């Protein structure tokens, strides 16, 4: 059994990244660190190391429980790593998830029927409903 594994291979093996090249790229961009120091893709990790991975709005922390160079099924992942992300980071993630559901990004397509009704209810101006408008004719 190996005592050290490349960090990019391990990140891919425990399914934190979809491809090994994405894991390598994240390491090169400084999104992966060990003890606050950015890790290069070739950095060797050992059992017991704690990795920080910056993803979207938070920094996730993972403790290495076992080593593997081969990709594994999702059911086996808890045997190889432990999520030790702090509670405040998880709270930020939950807030981002909630706020993301409320705001629609521009260009994401048509609103759903419920979203359209909510917008209509918000925009509806009650003082215009029963008034008649007179238009002047231009000559």
Backbone as CSV, one residue per row, in Angstrom:
resi,resn,N_x,N_y,N_z,CA_x,CA_y,CA_z,C_x,C_y,C_z
1,UNK,0.837,-1.183,0.000,0.000,0.000,0.000,0.880,1.243,0.000
2,UNK,0.466,2.226,-0.794,1.259,3.441,-0.930,1.100,4.323,0.313
3,UNK,2.174,5.053,0.611,2.123,5.976,1.751,1.896,7.408,1.295
4,UNK,2.106,7.679,0.003,1.903,9.020,-0.551,1.289,8.914,-1.941
5,UNK,0.448,9.913,-2.284,-0.207,9.964,-3.591,-0.207,11.415,-4.057
6,UNK,-0.136,11.603,-5.361,-0.238,12.962,-5.920,-1.605,13.547,-5.575
7,UNK,-1.620,14.830,-5.231,-2.860,15.457,-4.801,-3.898,15.521,-5.915
8,UNK,-3.468,15.753,-7.149,-4.443,15.835,-8.241,-5.113,14.480,-8.495
9,UNK,-4.345,13.398,-8.387,-4.919,12.059,-8.563,-5.912,11.747,-7.448
10,UNK,-5.570,12.105,-6.213,-6.455,11.821,-5.082,-7.751,12.624,-5.171
11,UNK,-7.654,13.904,-5.534,-8.857,14.736,-5.671,-9.804,14.163,-6.723
12,UNK,-9.252,13.664,-7.808,-10.063,13.044,-8.850,-10.621,11.701,-8.367
13,UNK,-9.799,10.920,-7.671,-10.210,9.590,-7.222,-11.370,9.651,-6.233
14,UNK,-11.378,10.658,-5.353,-12.461,10.760,-4.361,-13.618,11.611,-4.868
15,UNK,-13.636,11.864,-6.168,-14.762,12.475,-6.851,-15.018,13.939,-6.479
16,UNK,-13.978,14.666,-6.063,-14.135,16.100,-5.819,-14.111,16.868,-7.136
17,UNK,-13.475,16.281,-8.159,-13.439,16.872,-9.486,-13.826,15.791,-10.498
18,UNK,-14.505,16.212,-11.560,-15.016,15.274,-12.551,-13.907,14.626,-13.373
19,UNK,-12.868,15.406,-13.666,-11.742,14.858,-14.424,-10.438,15.200,-13.699
20,UNK,-9.413,14.449,-14.016,-8.117,14.718,-13.395,-7.550,16.038,-13.892
21,UNK,-7.831,16.378,-15.138,-7.331,17.658,-15.664,-7.983,18.838,-14.954
22,UNK,-9.250,18.709,-14.543,-9.883,19.778,-13.760,-9.241,19.896,-12.372
23,UNK,-8.892,18.759,-11.780,-8.206,18.772,-10.484,-6.828,19.421,-10.619
24,UNK,-6.113,19.105,-11.686,-4.797,19.689,-11.934,-4.911,21.190,-12.136
25,UNK,-5.896,21.602,-12.912,-6.106,23.025,-13.177,-6.435,23.787,-11.890
26,UNK,-7.263,23.195,-11.028,-7.603,23.841,-9.757,-6.354,24.017,-8.892
27,UNK,-5.485,23.022,-8.893,-4.234,23.134,-8.131,-3.354,24.242,-8.693
28,UNK,-3.252,24.317,-10.017,-2.417,25.341,-10.649,-2.937,26.745,-10.373
29,UNK,-4.252,26.889,-10.265,-4.848,28.206,-10.016,-4.849,28.577,-8.537
30,UNK,-4.340,27.708,-7.685,-4.252,28.014,-6.260,-5.548,27.786,-5.495
31,UNK,-6.446,26.987,-6.033,-7.722,26.727,-5.365,-7.640,25.571,-4.382
32,UNK,-6.518,24.873,-4.377,-6.312,23.760,-3.455,-5.108,24.092,-2.587
33,UNK,-5.277,23.932,-1.271,-4.163,24.232,-0.375,-4.103,23.211,0.755
34,UNK,-2.911,23.106,1.323,-2.679,22.254,2.486,-2.068,23.150,3.550
35,UNK,-2.736,23.255,4.674,-2.289,24.100,5.788,-2.069,25.545,5.345
36,UNK,-2.928,26.041,4.478,-2.862,27.433,4.052,-1.862,27.722,2.945
37,UNK,-1.148,26.704,2.480,-0.156,26.874,1.422,-0.698,26.226,0.145
38,UNK,-0.681,26.988,-0.951,-1.181,26.475,-2.222,-0.405,25.223,-2.619
39,UNK,-1.127,24.220,-3.108,-0.507,22.947,-3.465,-0.416,22.811,-4.975
40,UNK,0.762,22.425,-5.441,0.944,22.133,-6.862,0.327,20.757,-7.144
41,UNK,-0.023,20.485,-8.411,-0.644,19.188,-8.738,0.221,17.981,-8.385
42,UNK,1.532,18.145,-8.391,2.423,17.022,-8.118,2.713,16.840,-6.626
43,UNK,2.165,17.685,-5.799,2.391,17.600,-4.347,1.892,16.261,-3.821
44,UNK,2.683,15.620,-3.012,2.331,14.327,-2.448,1.590,14.546,-1.127
45,UNK,0.496,13.801,-0.936,-0.259,13.908,0.318,-0.172,12.588,1.066
46,UNK,-0.361,12.678,2.383,-0.303,11.503,3.246,-1.617,11.389,4.017
47,UNK,-1.825,10.254,4.628,-2.994,10.062,5.477,-2.900,11.034,6.648
48,UNK,-4.003,11.705,6.931,-4.040,12.671,8.029,-3.939,14.116,7.576
49,UNK,-3.535,14.364,6.334,-3.473,15.739,5.816,-4.885,16.320,5.703
50,UNK,-4.975,17.636,5.911,-6.254,18.332,5.742,-6.109,19.278,4.552
51,UNK,-6.970,19.083,3.558,-6.935,19.876,2.334,-8.062,20.900,2.350
52,UNK,-7.781,22.085,1.826,-8.813,23.106,1.636,-9.000,23.285,0.136
53,UNK,-10.261,23.195,-0.302,-10.597,23.349,-1.722,-11.592,24.486,-1.841
54,UNK,-11.201,25.526,-2.602,-12.100,26.669,-2.831,-13.046,26.327,-3.963
55,UNK,-14.338,26.261,-3.658,-15.365,26.020,-4.674,-16.463,27.047,-4.469
56,UNK,-16.735,27.802,-5.521,-17.775,28.842,-5.540,-17.687,29.754,-4.323
57,UNK,-18.718,29.844,-3.476,-18.655,30.853,-2.421,-17.923,30.414,-1.153
58,UNK,-17.519,29.145,-1.037,-16.947,28.690,0.230,-15.614,27.965,0.030
59,UNK,-14.964,27.686,1.165,-13.749,26.874,1.182,-14.079,25.596,1.937
60,UNK,-14.068,24.474,1.225,-14.355,23.171,1.829,-13.058,22.567,2.356
61,UNK,-13.149,21.892,3.495,-11.978,21.238,4.086,-12.232,19.737,4.159
62,UNK,-11.218,18.962,3.807,-11.341,17.511,3.801,-10.118,16.894,4.459
63,UNK,-10.347,15.896,5.299,-9.258,15.170,5.941,-9.044,13.863,5.186
64,UNK,-7.782,13.562,4.877,-7.429,12.349,4.137,-7.422,11.170,5.107
65,UNK,-8.301,10.194,4.860,-8.370,8.998,5.702,-7.635,7.813,5.079
66,UNK,-7.616,7.765,3.744,-6.926,6.690,3.026,-6.500,7.238,1.670
67,UNK,-5.587,6.520,1.027,-5.054,6.977,-0.253,-5.505,6.064,-1.386
68,UNK,-5.706,6.675,-2.561,-6.059,5.913,-3.749,-5.699,6.729,-4.983
69,UNK,-5.226,6.031,-6.009,-4.963,6.678,-7.291,-6.050,6.355,-8.294
70,UNK,-6.917,5.421,-7.962,-7.964,4.976,-8.877,-9.309,5.557,-8.461
71,UNK,-10.079,5.967,-9.468,-11.408,6.520,-9.215,-12.294,5.437,-8.609
72,UNK,-13.136,5.860,-7.656,-13.955,4.897,-6.938,-15.421,5.276,-7.037
73,UNK,-16.268,4.361,-6.641,-17.699,4.624,-6.591,-18.022,5.583,-5.449
74,UNK,-19.134,6.277,-5.577,-19.509,7.284,-4.591,-19.713,6.683,-3.194
75,UNK,-20.122,5.432,-3.123,-20.353,4.793,-1.819,-19.060,4.561,-1.049
76,UNK,-17.941,4.472,-1.742,-16.656,4.218,-1.087,-15.958,5.488,-0.614
77,UNK,-16.388,6.641,-1.082,-15.701,7.901,-0.774,-15.576,8.165,0.730
78,UNK,-16.606,7.935,1.564,-16.451,8.213,3.006,-15.318,7.434,3.683
79,UNK,-14.878,6.319,3.091,-13.753,5.564,3.644,-12.416,6.248,3.356
80,UNK,-12.377,7.143,2.379,-11.129,7.759,1.954,-10.983,9.216,2.394
81,UNK,-12.103,9.882,2.714,-12.014,11.274,3.155,-13.143,11.607,4.123
82,UNK,-12.883,12.624,4.945,-13.876,13.112,5.891,-14.052,14.607,5.646
83,UNK,-15.291,15.048,5.526,-15.578,16.460,5.315,-15.499,17.171,6.664
84,UNK,-14.521,18.058,6.822,-14.347,18.797,8.073,-14.562,20.301,7.850
85,UNK,-15.436,20.639,6.920,-15.744,22.036,6.625,-16.408,22.666,7.845
86,UNK,-16.021,23.903,8.168,-16.555,24.578,9.353,-18.030,24.923,9.169
87,UNK,-18.726,25.093,10.281,-20.168,25.372,10.263,-20.473,26.705,9.593
88,UNK,-19.617,27.721,9.789,-19.894,29.024,9.167,-19.802,28.945,7.644
89,UNK,-18.898,28.107,7.113,-18.799,27.932,5.668,-20.030,27.210,5.120
90,UNK,-20.525,26.217,5.869,-21.733,25.506,5.439,-22.948,26.429,5.468
91,UNK,-22.970,27.351,6.431,-24.061,28.321,6.510,-24.034,29.261,5.299
92,UNK,-22.850,29.689,4.901,-22.712,30.538,3.712,-23.214,29.785,2.478
93,UNK,-22.890,28.498,2.386,-23.344,27.682,1.250,-24.863,27.588,1.229
94,UNK,-25.478,27.389,2.388,-26.938,27.299,2.463,-27.589,28.622,2.078
95,UNK,-27.017,29.735,2.528,-27.551,31.046,2.154,-27.422,31.281,0.652
96,UNK,-26.324,30.875,0.067,-26.136,31.017,-1.380,-27.136,30.158,-2.138
97,UNK,-27.415,28.977,-1.621,-28.371,28.077,-2.273,-29.785,28.679,-2.231
98,UNK,-30.148,29.252,-1.087,-31.475,29.859,-0.942,-31.602,31.090,-1.825
99,UNK,-30.604,31.957,-1.801,-30.694,33.188,-2.591,-30.631,32.888,-4.084
100,UNK,-29.939,31.830,-4.467,-29.874,31.446,-5.871,-31.218,30.992,-6.401
101,UNK,-32.047,30.434,-5.531,-33.364,29.980,-5.954,-34.309,31.163,-6.171
102,UNK,-34.058,32.263,-5.488,-34.943,33.413,-5.597,-34.625,34.289,-6.801
103,UNK,-33.363,34.443,-7.111,-32.962,35.310,-8.215,-32.717,34.494,-9.469
104,UNK,-33.217,34.991,-10.572,-33.007,34.330,-11.859,-31.885,35.019,-12.593
105,UNK,-30.939,34.265,-13.053,-29.845,34.841,-13.821,-30.355,35.226,-15.203
106,UNK,-29.855,36.315,-15.719,-30.267,36.782,-17.036,-29.862,35.762,-18.095
107,UNK,-30.798,35.474,-18.990,-30.505,34.558,-20.074,-30.727,33.093,-19.744
108,UNK,-31.378,32.792,-18.629,-31.599,31.387,-18.263,-32.915,30.850,-18.790
109,UNK,-33.558,31.594,-19.649,-34.780,31.090,-20.246,-36.018,31.761,-19.677
110,UNK,-37.145,31.278,-20.138,-38.411,31.866,-19.719,-38.710,31.516,-18.277
111,UNK,-39.429,32.413,-17.582,-39.811,32.095,-16.207,-40.877,31.001,-16.177
112,UNK,-40.936,30.286,-15.072,-41.966,29.279,-14.922,-43.301,29.970,-14.684
113,UNK,-44.372,29.201,-14.716,-45.705,29.765,-14.539,-45.821,30.443,-13.166
114,UNK,-45.294,29.817,-12.130,-45.347,30.395,-10.787,-44.528,31.681,-10.717
115,UNK,-43.327,31.668,-11.306,-42.497,32.876,-11.293,-43.187,34.011,-12.035
116,UNK,-43.839,33.707,-13.149,-44.537,34.751,-13.910,-45.682,35.335,-13.085
117,UNK,-46.443,34.487,-12.408,-47.547,34.971,-11.565,-47.021,35.844,-10.435
118,UNK,-45.917,35.431,-9.831,-45.321,36.234,-8.762,-44.866,37.593,-9.282
119,UNK,-44.263,37.614,-10.478,-43.828,38.888,-11.059,-45.027,39.768,-11.383
120,UNK,-46.077,39.169,-11.967,-47.281,39.938,-12.291,-47.914,40.526,-11.039
121,UNK,-47.955,39.748,-9.983,-48.527,40.227,-8.723,-47.700,41.368,-8.146
122,UNK,-46.399,41.279,-8.284,-45.515,42.316,-7.761,-45.619,43.598,-8.581
123,UNK,-45.694,43.455,-9.904,-45.686,44.611,-10.799,-47.059,45.264,-10.911
124,UNK,-48.127,44.510,-10.687,-49.488,45.019,-10.872,-49.715,46.291,-10.058
125,UNK,-50.214,47.318,-10.731,-50.496,48.595,-10.080,-52.010,48.744,-9.961
126,UNK,-52.574,48.692,-8.764,-54.023,48.665,-8.598,-54.726,49.949,-9.047
127,UNK,-54.066,51.093,-9.058,-54.746,52.326,-9.417,-54.914,52.499,-10.913
128,UNK,-54.354,51.651,-11.748,-54.535,51.728,-13.195,-55.642,50.796,-13.697
129,UNK,-56.136,49.933,-12.883,-57.034,48.875,-13.343,-58.365,49.406,-13.887
130,UNK,-59.053,50.293,-13.147,-60.399,50.701,-13.528,-60.473,52.059,-14.201
131,UNK,-59.376,52.687,-14.471,-59.413,54.011,-15.087,-59.513,53.898,-16.596
132,UNK,-60.201,54.833,-17.201,-60.257,54.884,-18.655,-59.278,55.948,-19.119
133,UNK,-58.618,55.672,-20.185,-57.619,56.592,-20.695,-58.151,57.283,-21.934
134,UNK,-57.899,58.566,-22.021,-58.278,59.317,-23.216,-56.989,59.718,-23.925
135,UNK,-56.992,59.481,-25.204,-55.809,59.806,-25.991,-56.139,60.958,-26.925
136,UNK,-55.210,61.900,-27.019,-55.413,63.014,-27.949,-54.987,62.580,-29.334
137,UNK,-55.780,62.996,-30.314,-55.439,62.634,-31.673,-54.463,63.643,-32.219
138,UNK,-53.449,63.157,-32.877,-52.473,64.058,-33.463,-52.870,64.356,-34.909
139,UNK,-52.680,65.615,-35.300,-53.098,66.012,-36.639,-52.001,65.914,-37.639
